[in-house]
């Protein structure tokens, strides 16, 4: 899977991460903004998101990237409308706290791994195969997720599958 990600168009390999660029239709964005066709309200601070496409999304299938390869932004995204809804705010607070803890853990763990690679003179950019081989043999710490109370948010659609 990792190699299929790396072989995608518009991929840039950095020392410590791999960036796969998506697309942004700036011409359509500008045109629709001029014509007043883009919804602008308090919930949307950056309207360019409506015109950007992630390279991993496929029409009719959704995300094609397995969760373990996605960024934590994708895996733990909570939209502002839900977070600011007084009915769910308190119930979601433990999730937000746990997400923040997990992100801190990830940053710490990634830093450790990058330092270990550096000490071997390795980086993804310099030697991708060597770096992958090196990382494969390292023990990775796992985050101990607590069991949280489920939060059920009805979508108000009366028709189900
Ligand atoms: S979940 Fe993330 S990786 Fe998957 S399609 Fe959406 S933005 Fe892209």
Backbone and ligand atoms as CSV (ligand in chain L), in Angstrom:
chain,resi,resn,atom,element,x,y,z
A,1,UNK,N,N,0.829,-1.210,0.000
A,1,UNK,CA,C,0.000,0.000,0.000
A,1,UNK,C,C,0.862,1.258,0.000
A,2,UNK,N,N,1.908,1.238,0.825
A,2,UNK,CA,C,2.769,2.420,0.918
A,2,UNK,C,C,3.368,2.763,-0.441
A,3,UNK,N,N,3.787,1.717,-1.179
A,3,UNK,CA,C,4.412,1.991,-2.484
A,3,UNK,C,C,3.386,2.487,-3.495
A,4,UNK,N,N,2.135,2.045,-3.373
A,4,UNK,CA,C,1.123,2.566,-4.300
A,4,UNK,C,C,0.818,4.031,-3.985
A,5,UNK,N,N,0.960,4.410,-2.728
A,5,UNK,CA,C,0.786,5.825,-2.361
A,5,UNK,C,C,1.927,6.646,-2.957
A,6,UNK,N,N,3.138,6.128,-2.779
A,6,UNK,CA,C,4.319,6.862,-3.260
A,6,UNK,C,C,4.294,7.026,-4.777
A,7,UNK,N,N,3.710,6.046,-5.474
A,7,UNK,CA,C,3.729,6.113,-6.942
A,7,UNK,C,C,2.600,6.987,-7.509
A,8,UNK,N,N,1.794,7.578,-6.646
A,8,UNK,CA,C,0.709,8.438,-7.146
A,8,UNK,C,C,1.290,9.729,-7.721
A,9,UNK,N,N,0.570,10.314,-8.703
A,9,UNK,CA,C,1.073,11.581,-9.245
A,9,UNK,C,C,1.056,12.671,-8.163
A,10,UNK,N,N,1.910,13.643,-8.347
A,10,UNK,CA,C,1.993,14.774,-7.403
A,10,UNK,C,C,2.368,14.358,-5.981
A,11,UNK,N,N,3.252,13.377,-5.903
A,11,UNK,CA,C,3.720,12.956,-4.585
A,11,UNK,C,C,5.105,13.554,-4.317
A,12,UNK,N,N,5.282,14.091,-3.136
A,12,UNK,CA,C,6.592,14.640,-2.770
A,12,UNK,C,C,7.075,13.891,-1.532
A,13,UNK,N,N,8.304,13.396,-1.612
A,13,UNK,CA,C,8.858,12.673,-0.461
A,13,UNK,C,C,9.781,13.608,0.311
A,14,UNK,N,N,9.440,13.831,1.549
A,14,UNK,CA,C,10.272,14.656,2.424
A,14,UNK,C,C,11.072,13.723,3.337
A,15,UNK,N,N,11.960,14.323,4.137
A,15,UNK,CA,C,12.781,13.496,5.027
A,15,UNK,C,C,11.931,12.657,5.975
A,16,UNK,N,N,10.867,13.284,6.514
A,16,UNK,CA,C,10.115,12.589,7.560
A,16,UNK,C,C,8.649,12.347,7.217
A,17,UNK,N,N,8.224,12.686,6.033
A,17,UNK,CA,C,6.833,12.366,5.659
A,17,UNK,C,C,6.674,12.361,4.141
A,18,UNK,N,N,5.542,11.838,3.718
A,18,UNK,CA,C,5.230,11.747,2.286
A,18,UNK,C,C,3.979,12.580,2.037
A,19,UNK,N,N,4.066,13.476,1.076
A,19,UNK,CA,C,2.929,14.355,0.790
A,19,UNK,C,C,2.351,14.005,-0.584
A,20,UNK,N,N,1.045,13.687,-0.601
A,20,UNK,CA,C,0.367,13.448,-1.875
A,20,UNK,C,C,-0.588,14.610,-2.092
A,21,UNK,N,N,-0.336,15.379,-3.131
A,21,UNK,CA,C,-1.131,16.588,-3.341
A,21,UNK,C,C,-2.436,16.273,-4.061
A,22,UNK,N,N,-3.492,16.943,-3.651
A,22,UNK,CA,C,-4.774,16.810,-4.315
A,22,UNK,C,C,-4.928,17.904,-5.362
A,23,UNK,N,N,-6.159,18.191,-5.722
A,23,UNK,CA,C,-6.356,19.220,-6.747
A,23,UNK,C,C,-7.251,20.334,-6.199
A,24,UNK,N,N,-7.125,21.486,-6.818
A,24,UNK,CA,C,-7.900,22.653,-6.393
A,24,UNK,C,C,-8.319,23.406,-7.650
A,25,UNK,N,N,-9.624,23.479,-7.874
A,25,UNK,CA,C,-10.138,24.173,-9.061
A,25,UNK,C,C,-10.332,25.658,-8.722
A,26,UNK,N,N,-9.241,26.393,-8.812
A,26,UNK,CA,C,-9.263,27.807,-8.405
A,26,UNK,C,C,-10.087,28.649,-9.383
A,27,UNK,N,N,-10.123,28.245,-10.652
A,27,UNK,CA,C,-10.883,29.025,-11.654
A,27,UNK,C,C,-12.377,28.950,-11.341
A,28,UNK,N,N,-12.853,27.726,-11.087
A,28,UNK,CA,C,-14.271,27.561,-10.756
A,28,UNK,C,C,-14.599,28.260,-9.428
A,29,UNK,N,N,-13.688,28.142,-8.476
A,29,UNK,CA,C,-13.895,28.795,-7.179
A,29,UNK,C,C,-14.080,30.298,-7.366
A,30,UNK,N,N,-13.157,30.908,-8.111
A,30,UNK,CA,C,-13.235,32.365,-8.341
A,30,UNK,C,C,-14.538,32.728,-9.052
A,31,UNK,N,N,-14.870,31.930,-10.083
A,31,UNK,CA,C,-16.073,32.223,-10.891
A,31,UNK,C,C,-17.327,32.161,-10.004
A,32,UNK,N,N,-17.434,31.094,-9.211
A,32,UNK,CA,C,-18.628,30.936,-8.388
A,32,UNK,C,C,-18.688,31.966,-7.264
A,33,UNK,N,N,-17.530,32.380,-6.774
A,33,UNK,CA,C,-17.515,33.443,-5.759
A,33,UNK,C,C,-18.031,34.745,-6.374
A,34,UNK,N,N,-17.552,35.035,-7.599
A,34,UNK,CA,C,-17.979,36.274,-8.269
A,34,UNK,C,C,-19.478,36.271,-8.502
A,35,UNK,N,N,-20.013,35.077,-8.822
A,35,UNK,CA,C,-21.444,34.978,-9.125
A,35,UNK,C,C,-22.291,34.779,-7.864
A,36,UNK,N,N,-21.660,34.774,-6.711
A,36,UNK,CA,C,-22.387,34.640,-5.435
A,36,UNK,C,C,-23.015,33.270,-5.259
A,37,UNK,N,N,-22.406,32.230,-5.830
A,37,UNK,CA,C,-22.995,30.893,-5.751
A,37,UNK,C,C,-22.376,30.016,-4.655
A,38,UNK,N,N,-21.411,30.584,-3.952
A,38,UNK,CA,C,-20.779,29.790,-2.889
A,38,UNK,C,C,-21.405,30.184,-1.552
A,39,UNK,N,N,-21.910,29.196,-0.798
A,39,UNK,CA,C,-22.527,29.548,0.495
A,39,UNK,C,C,-21.471,30.120,1.440
A,40,UNK,N,N,-21.702,31.325,1.897
A,40,UNK,CA,C,-20.776,31.945,2.858
A,40,UNK,C,C,-21.561,32.220,4.132
A,41,UNK,N,N,-21.294,31.419,5.163
A,41,UNK,CA,C,-21.922,31.698,6.447
A,41,UNK,C,C,-20.887,31.486,7.545
A,42,UNK,N,N,-21.328,31.653,8.777
A,42,UNK,CA,C,-20.395,31.595,9.906
A,42,UNK,C,C,-19.699,30.249,10.045
A,43,UNK,N,N,-20.270,29.182,9.488
A,43,UNK,CA,C,-19.677,27.858,9.676
A,43,UNK,C,C,-18.539,27.562,8.716
A,44,UNK,N,N,-18.443,28.329,7.637
A,44,UNK,CA,C,-17.403,28.058,6.639
A,44,UNK,C,C,-16.434,29.236,6.621
A,45,UNK,N,N,-15.221,28.978,7.102
A,45,UNK,CA,C,-14.248,30.076,7.125
A,45,UNK,C,C,-13.390,30.071,5.865
A,46,UNK,N,N,-13.293,28.923,5.207
A,46,UNK,CA,C,-12.466,28.836,3.998
A,46,UNK,C,C,-13.278,28.131,2.909
A,47,UNK,N,N,-13.818,28.906,1.964
A,47,UNK,CA,C,-14.693,28.306,0.947
A,47,UNK,C,C,-13.916,27.503,-0.098
A,48,UNK,N,N,-12.602,27.596,-0.097
A,48,UNK,CA,C,-11.821,26.823,-1.084
A,48,UNK,C,C,-12.009,25.316,-0.867
A,49,UNK,N,N,-12.418,24.913,0.353
A,49,UNK,CA,C,-12.575,23.474,0.606
A,49,UNK,C,C,-13.602,22.826,-0.328
A,50,UNK,N,N,-14.574,23.615,-0.807
A,50,UNK,CA,C,-15.592,23.057,-1.711
A,50,UNK,C,C,-15.018,22.742,-3.086
A,51,UNK,N,N,-13.828,23.245,-3.375
A,51,UNK,CA,C,-13.253,23.105,-4.714
A,51,UNK,C,C,-11.951,22.311,-4.698
A,52,UNK,N,N,-11.676,21.704,-3.584
A,52,UNK,CA,C,-10.461,20.891,-3.463
A,52,UNK,C,C,-10.860,19.422,-3.413
A,53,UNK,N,N,-10.047,18.586,-4.022
A,53,UNK,CA,C,-10.354,17.155,-4.030
A,53,UNK,C,C,-9.156,16.376,-3.494
A,54,UNK,N,N,-9.432,15.519,-2.553
A,54,UNK,CA,C,-8.371,14.657,-2.021
A,54,UNK,C,C,-8.062,13.592,-3.077
A,55,UNK,N,N,-6.797,13.272,-3.313
A,55,UNK,CA,C,-6.460,12.275,-4.341
A,55,UNK,C,C,-6.906,10.860,-3.988
A,56,UNK,N,N,-7.294,10.647,-2.750
A,56,UNK,CA,C,-7.668,9.290,-2.348
A,56,UNK,C,C,-9.171,9.028,-2.423
A,57,UNK,N,N,-9.933,10.060,-2.722
A,57,UNK,CA,C,-11.378,9.847,-2.766
A,57,UNK,C,C,-11.776,9.361,-4.169
A,58,UNK,N,N,-12.672,8.362,-4.221
A,58,UNK,CA,C,-13.161,7.838,-5.499
A,58,UNK,C,C,-14.671,7.983,-5.518
A,59,UNK,N,N,-15.163,8.426,-6.671
A,59,UNK,CA,C,-16.590,8.608,-6.815
A,59,UNK,C,C,-17.323,7.288,-6.560
A,60,UNK,N,N,-18.299,7.312,-5.709
A,60,UNK,CA,C,-19.091,6.109,-5.424
A,60,UNK,C,C,-18.477,5.205,-4.373
A,61,UNK,N,N,-17.205,5.387,-4.040
A,61,UNK,CA,C,-16.568,4.518,-3.037
A,61,UNK,C,C,-16.141,5.272,-1.794
A,62,UNK,N,N,-15.927,6.564,-1.928
A,62,UNK,CA,C,-15.425,7.324,-0.782
A,62,UNK,C,C,-13.924,7.212,-0.664
A,63,UNK,N,N,-13.453,7.183,0.566
A,63,UNK,CA,C,-12.005,7.158,0.794
A,63,UNK,C,C,-11.433,5.780,0.466
A,64,UNK,N,N,-10.367,5.761,-0.316
A,64,UNK,CA,C,-9.747,4.485,-0.687
A,64,UNK,C,C,-8.504,4.202,0.149
A,65,UNK,N,N,-8.230,5.104,1.074
A,65,UNK,CA,C,-7.033,4.927,1.903
A,65,UNK,C,C,-7.416,4.210,3.201
A,66,UNK,N,N,-6.768,3.087,3.520
A,66,UNK,CA,C,-7.102,2.423,4.784
A,66,UNK,C,C,-6.861,3.371,5.962
A,67,UNK,N,N,-7.706,3.307,7.004
A,67,UNK,CA,C,-7.591,4.257,8.117
A,67,UNK,C,C,-6.175,4.401,8.680
A,68,UNK,N,N,-5.402,3.301,8.732
A,68,UNK,CA,C,-4.079,3.409,9.364
A,68,UNK,C,C,-3.113,4.271,8.554
A,69,UNK,N,N,-3.441,4.525,7.293
A,69,UNK,CA,C,-2.581,5.387,6.477
A,69,UNK,C,C,-3.079,6.827,6.432
A,70,UNK,N,N,-4.276,7.060,6.941
A,70,UNK,CA,C,-4.825,8.419,6.888
A,70,UNK,C,C,-4.224,9.280,7.990
A,71,UNK,N,N,-4.295,10.579,7.777
A,71,UNK,CA,C,-3.806,11.479,8.820
A,71,UNK,C,C,-4.840,11.509,9.951
A,72,UNK,N,N,-4.400,11.921,11.120
A,72,UNK,CA,C,-5.342,11.975,12.242
A,72,UNK,C,C,-6.445,12.992,11.983
A,73,UNK,N,N,-6.181,13.956,11.132
A,73,UNK,CA,C,-7.240,14.931,10.795
A,73,UNK,C,C,-8.417,14.181,10.168
A,74,UNK,N,N,-8.118,13.240,9.268
A,74,UNK,CA,C,-9.191,12.462,8.632
A,74,UNK,C,C,-9.863,11.528,9.634
A,75,UNK,N,N,-9.067,10.858,10.423
A,75,UNK,CA,C,-9.637,9.828,11.295
A,75,UNK,C,C,-10.418,10.385,12.483
A,76,UNK,N,N,-10.088,11.596,12.900
A,76,UNK,CA,C,-10.717,12.123,14.116
A,76,UNK,C,C,-11.419,13.451,13.889
A,77,UNK,N,N,-11.826,13.681,12.677
A,77,UNK,CA,C,-12.457,14.974,12.371
A,77,UNK,C,C,-13.830,15.081,13.031
A,78,UNK,N,N,-14.041,16.208,13.698
A,78,UNK,CA,C,-15.360,16.523,14.265
A,78,UNK,C,C,-15.730,17.902,13.743
A,79,UNK,N,N,-16.857,18.006,13.067
A,79,UNK,CA,C,-17.160,19.293,12.445
A,79,UNK,C,C,-17.614,20.310,13.491
A,80,UNK,N,N,-17.388,21.581,13.164
A,80,UNK,CA,C,-17.663,22.669,14.106
A,80,UNK,C,C,-19.143,22.724,14.495
A,81,UNK,N,N,-20.019,22.423,13.536
A,81,UNK,CA,C,-21.454,22.489,13.846
A,81,UNK,C,C,-21.815,21.546,14.989
A,82,UNK,N,N,-21.213,20.363,14.976
A,82,UNK,CA,C,-21.496,19.385,16.032
A,82,UNK,C,C,-20.810,19.807,17.331
A,83,UNK,N,N,-19.556,20.243,17.203
A,83,UNK,CA,C,-18.810,20.611,18.415
A,83,UNK,C,C,-19.448,21.777,19.157
A,84,UNK,N,N,-20.072,22.661,18.384
A,84,UNK,CA,C,-20.660,23.844,19.030
A,84,UNK,C,C,-22.134,23.662,19.387
A,85,UNK,N,N,-22.675,22.507,19.059
A,85,UNK,CA,C,-24.071,22.234,19.401
A,85,UNK,C,C,-24.182,21.994,20.915
A,86,UNK,N,N,-24.949,22.836,21.626
A,86,UNK,CA,C,-25.005,22.707,23.089
A,86,UNK,C,C,-25.455,21.329,23.564
A,87,UNK,N,N,-26.208,20.634,22.717
A,87,UNK,CA,C,-26.699,19.310,23.110
A,87,UNK,C,C,-25.566,18.265,23.186
A,88,UNK,N,N,-24.519,18.445,22.383
A,88,UNK,CA,C,-23.456,17.432,22.314
A,88,UNK,C,C,-22.113,17.888,22.858
A,89,UNK,N,N,-21.999,19.210,23.047
A,89,UNK,CA,C,-20.704,19.795,23.437
A,89,UNK,C,C,-20.045,19.033,24.606
A,90,UNK,N,N,-20.785,18.884,25.708
A,90,UNK,CA,C,-20.196,18.237,26.892
A,90,UNK,C,C,-19.913,16.762,26.651
A,91,UNK,N,N,-20.823,16.109,25.912
A,91,UNK,CA,C,-20.640,14.670,25.670
A,91,UNK,C,C,-19.410,14.424,24.794
A,92,UNK,N,N,-19.115,15.375,23.906
A,92,UNK,CA,C,-17.981,15.188,22.999
A,92,UNK,C,C,-16.659,15.631,23.608
A,93,UNK,N,N,-16.746,16.320,24.724
A,93,UNK,CA,C,-15.522,16.862,25.331
A,93,UNK,C,C,-14.472,15.764,25.581
A,94,UNK,N,N,-14.861,14.588,26.135
A,94,UNK,CA,C,-13.846,13.533,26.337
A,94,UNK,C,C,-13.213,13.080,25.013
A,95,UNK,N,N,-13.982,13.110,23.933
A,95,UNK,CA,C,-13.434,12.718,22.626
A,95,UNK,C,C,-12.395,13.736,22.151
A,96,UNK,N,N,-12.716,15.012,22.350
A,96,UNK,CA,C,-11.787,16.068,21.928
A,96,UNK,C,C,-10.510,15.976,22.759
A,97,UNK,N,N,-10.678,15.752,24.067
A,97,UNK,CA,C,-9.508,15.649,24.949
A,97,UNK,C,C,-8.638,14.460,24.538
A,98,UNK,N,N,-9.300,13.325,24.261
A,98,UNK,CA,C,-8.554,12.124,23.894
A,98,UNK,C,C,-7.860,12.299,22.539
A,99,UNK,N,N,-8.545,12.988,21.646
A,99,UNK,CA,C,-7.936,13.263,20.335
A,99,UNK,C,C,-6.665,14.103,20.519
A,100,UNK,N,N,-6.740,15.120,21.374
A,100,UNK,CA,C,-5.565,15.969,21.611
A,100,UNK,C,C,-4.413,15.161,22.219
A,101,UNK,N,N,-4.765,14.290,23.168
A,101,UNK,CA,C,-3.728,13.441,23.784
A,101,UNK,C,C,-3.099,12.527,22.735
A,102,UNK,N,N,-3.952,11.962,21.889
A,102,UNK,CA,C,-3.455,11.047,20.861
A,102,UNK,C,C,-2.528,11.768,19.873
A,103,UNK,N,N,-2.912,12.986,19.493
A,103,UNK,CA,C,-2.073,13.754,18.560
A,103,UNK,C,C,-0.712,14.039,19.189
A,104,UNK,N,N,-0.725,14.385,20.489
A,104,UNK,CA,C,0.553,14.631,21.180
A,104,UNK,C,C,1.393,13.349,21.206
A,105,UNK,N,N,0.719,12.217,21.459
A,105,UNK,CA,C,1.426,10.938,21.456
A,105,UNK,C,C,2.038,10.671,20.074
A,106,UNK,N,N,1.249,10.894,19.022
A,106,UNK,CA,C,1.739,10.647,17.662
A,106,UNK,C,C,2.959,11.507,17.344
A,107,UNK,N,N,2.888,12.778,17.743
A,107,UNK,CA,C,4.003,13.679,17.461
A,107,UNK,C,C,5.263,13.204,18.189
A,108,UNK,N,N,5.062,12.787,19.427
A,108,UNK,CA,C,6.194,12.287,20.213
A,108,UNK,C,C,6.764,11.010,19.569
A,109,UNK,N,N,5.882,10.081,19.217
A,109,UNK,CA,C,6.312,8.812,18.633
A,109,UNK,C,C,7.013,9.049,17.281
A,110,UNK,N,N,6.430,9.904,16.459
A,110,UNK,CA,C,7.036,10.199,15.158
A,110,UNK,C,C,8.411,10.826,15.323
A,111,UNK,N,N,8.512,11.679,16.321
A,111,UNK,CA,C,9.798,12.317,16.589
A,111,UNK,C,C,10.865,11.287,16.983
A,112,UNK,N,N,10.448,10.339,17.820
A,112,UNK,CA,C,11.376,9.268,18.233
A,112,UNK,C,C,11.840,8.470,17.026
A,113,UNK,N,N,10.883,8.136,16.158
A,113,UNK,CA,C,11.207,7.316,14.993
A,113,UNK,C,C,12.122,8.071,14.036
A,114,UNK,N,N,11.832,9.352,13.858
A,114,UNK,CA,C,12.653,10.145,12.947
A,114,UNK,C,C,14.072,10.294,13.499
A,115,UNK,N,N,14.175,10.481,14.823
A,115,UNK,CA,C,15.502,10.579,15.440
A,115,UNK,C,C,16.269,9.276,15.238
A,116,UNK,N,N,15.580,8.143,15.432
A,116,UNK,CA,C,16.229,6.837,15.248
A,116,UNK,C,C,16.698,6.668,13.797
A,117,UNK,N,N,15.883,7.115,12.849
A,117,UNK,CA,C,16.285,7.025,11.425
A,117,UNK,C,C,17.501,7.897,11.163
A,118,UNK,N,N,17.459,9.103,11.726
A,118,UNK,CA,C,18.560,10.062,11.548
A,118,UNK,C,C,19.879,9.485,12.030
A,119,UNK,N,N,19.799,8.813,13.177
A,119,UNK,CA,C,21.035,8.257,13.755
A,119,UNK,C,C,21.644,7.199,12.844
A,120,UNK,N,N,20.794,6.606,12.002
A,120,UNK,CA,C,21.294,5.610,11.033
A,120,UNK,C,C,21.618,6.265,9.693
A,121,UNK,N,N,21.487,7.594,9.642
A,121,UNK,CA,C,21.752,8.316,8.386
A,121,UNK,C,C,20.657,8.093,7.358
A,122,UNK,N,N,19.453,7.755,7.838
A,122,UNK,CA,C,18.358,7.460,6.911
A,122,UNK,C,C,17.302,8.560,6.923
A,123,UNK,N,N,16.626,8.709,5.797
A,123,UNK,CA,C,15.409,9.526,5.744
A,123,UNK,C,C,14.600,9.000,4.561
A,124,UNK,N,N,13.309,9.316,4.532
A,124,UNK,CA,C,12.482,8.846,3.405
A,124,UNK,C,C,13.015,9.407,2.091
A,125,UNK,N,N,13.431,10.667,2.132
A,125,UNK,CA,C,13.867,11.320,0.897
A,125,UNK,C,C,15.169,10.691,0.379
A,126,UNK,N,N,16.096,10.421,1.293
A,126,UNK,CA,C,17.405,9.916,0.862
A,126,UNK,C,C,17.350,8.452,0.435
A,127,UNK,N,N,16.592,7.650,1.180
A,127,UNK,CA,C,16.593,6.211,0.918
A,127,UNK,C,C,15.280,5.620,1.432
A,128,UNK,N,N,14.254,5.686,0.614
A,128,UNK,CA,C,12.917,5.263,1.052
A,128,UNK,C,C,12.907,3.784,1.448
A,129,UNK,N,N,13.472,2.931,0.583
A,129,UNK,CA,C,13.464,1.490,0.882
A,129,UNK,C,C,14.195,1.195,2.187
A,130,UNK,N,N,15.368,1.819,2.339
A,130,UNK,CA,C,16.166,1.600,3.554
A,130,UNK,C,C,15.423,2.072,4.788
A,131,UNK,N,N,14.764,3.225,4.683
A,131,UNK,CA,C,14.031,3.775,5.832
A,131,UNK,C,C,12.871,2.856,6.195
A,132,UNK,N,N,12.157,2.346,5.196
A,132,UNK,CA,C,11.016,1.453,5.469
A,132,UNK,C,C,11.514,0.160,6.123
A,133,UNK,N,N,12.586,-0.372,5.578
A,133,UNK,CA,C,13.151,-1.610,6.125
A,133,UNK,C,C,13.570,-1.401,7.580
A,134,UNK,N,N,14.205,-0.273,7.845
A,134,UNK,CA,C,14.647,0.046,9.210
A,134,UNK,C,C,13.444,0.157,10.157
A,135,UNK,N,N,12.410,0.893,9.720
A,135,UNK,CA,C,11.237,1.114,10.581
A,135,UNK,C,C,10.473,-0.183,10.838
A,136,UNK,N,N,10.476,-1.071,9.830
A,136,UNK,CA,C,9.749,-2.340,9.971
A,136,UNK,C,C,10.238,-3.139,11.178
A,137,UNK,N,N,11.521,-2.991,11.477
A,137,UNK,CA,C,12.107,-3.789,12.547
A,137,UNK,C,C,12.103,-3.097,13.909
A,138,UNK,N,N,11.524,-1.905,13.954
A,138,UNK,CA,C,11.448,-1.193,15.240
A,138,UNK,C,C,10.142,-1.504,15.944
A,139,UNK,N,N,10.217,-1.514,17.253
A,139,UNK,CA,C,8.978,-1.708,18.006
A,139,UNK,C,C,8.250,-0.374,18.075
A,140,UNK,N,N,6.977,-0.367,17.688
A,140,UNK,CA,C,6.203,0.872,17.686
A,140,UNK,C,C,5.307,0.884,18.927
A,141,UNK,N,N,5.338,1.977,19.661
A,141,UNK,CA,C,4.432,2.095,20.809
A,141,UNK,C,C,3.002,2.288,20.318
A,142,UNK,N,N,2.070,1.702,21.023
A,142,UNK,CA,C,0.659,1.847,20.648
A,142,UNK,C,C,-0.052,2.719,21.678
A,143,UNK,N,N,-0.948,3.544,21.210
A,143,UNK,CA,C,-1.705,4.401,22.117
A,143,UNK,C,C,-2.808,3.582,22.783
A,144,UNK,N,N,-2.943,3.786,24.086
A,144,UNK,CA,C,-3.933,3.028,24.836
A,144,UNK,C,C,-5.236,3.835,24.888
A,145,UNK,N,N,-6.102,3.584,23.929
A,145,UNK,CA,C,-7.356,4.356,23.883
A,145,UNK,C,C,-8.300,3.921,25.004
A,146,UNK,N,N,-8.853,4.862,25.753
A,146,UNK,CA,C,-9.841,4.482,26.774
A,146,UNK,C,C,-11.192,4.203,26.108
A,147,UNK,N,N,-12.030,3.498,26.830
A,147,UNK,CA,C,-13.377,3.254,26.312
A,147,UNK,C,C,-14.240,4.460,26.667
A,148,UNK,N,N,-14.777,5.140,25.679
A,148,UNK,CA,C,-15.585,6.336,25.946
A,148,UNK,C,C,-17.065,6.022,25.762
A,149,UNK,N,N,-17.869,6.818,26.433
A,149,UNK,CA,C,-19.327,6.669,26.287
A,149,UNK,C,C,-19.719,6.994,24.842
A,150,UNK,N,N,-20.471,6.117,24.176
A,150,UNK,CA,C,-20.880,6.445,22.801
A,150,UNK,C,C,-21.759,7.695,22.762
A,151,UNK,N,N,-21.609,8.466,21.723
A,151,UNK,CA,C,-22.468,9.652,21.527
A,151,UNK,C,C,-23.258,9.409,20.244
A,152,UNK,N,N,-24.586,9.372,20.378
A,152,UNK,CA,C,-25.423,9.101,19.205
A,152,UNK,C,C,-26.028,10.413,18.725
A,153,UNK,N,N,-25.789,10.720,17.458
A,153,UNK,CA,C,-26.309,11.968,16.895
A,153,UNK,C,C,-27.224,11.609,15.722
A,154,UNK,N,N,-28.540,11.800,15.885
A,154,UNK,CA,C,-29.440,11.426,14.793
A,154,UNK,C,C,-29.218,12.330,13.572
A,155,UNK,N,N,-29.339,11.735,12.388
A,155,UNK,CA,C,-29.116,12.571,11.187
A,155,UNK,C,C,-30.435,13.143,10.651
A,156,UNK,N,N,-31.537,12.844,11.346
A,156,UNK,CA,C,-32.851,13.380,10.988
A,156,UNK,C,C,-33.336,12.962,9.603
A,157,UNK,N,N,-32.789,11.860,9.074
A,157,UNK,CA,C,-33.324,11.321,7.837
A,157,UNK,C,C,-34.270,10.174,8.188
A,158,UNK,N,N,-35.490,10.252,7.717
A,158,UNK,CA,C,-36.449,9.215,8.077
A,158,UNK,C,C,-36.279,7.954,7.228
A,159,UNK,N,N,-35.667,8.091,6.052
A,159,UNK,CA,C,-35.492,6.921,5.172
A,159,UNK,C,C,-34.128,6.296,5.461
A,160,UNK,N,N,-34.109,5.032,5.770
A,160,UNK,CA,C,-32.838,4.350,6.005
A,160,UNK,C,C,-32.530,3.395,4.887
A,161,UNK,N,N,-31.363,2.704,5.010
A,161,UNK,CA,C,-30.988,1.739,3.969
A,161,UNK,C,C,-31.777,0.461,4.163
L,1,LIG,S1,S,-10.706,10.620,4.617
L,1,LIG,FE1,FE,-8.860,11.845,4.259
L,1,LIG,S2,S,-7.597,10.598,2.891
L,1,LIG,FE2,FE,-9.676,9.807,2.782
L,1,LIG,S3,S,-10.635,10.836,1.073
L,1,LIG,FE3,FE,-11.125,12.025,2.905
L,1,LIG,S4,S,-9.544,13.572,3.035
L,1,LIG,FE4,FE,-8.804,12.000,1.618
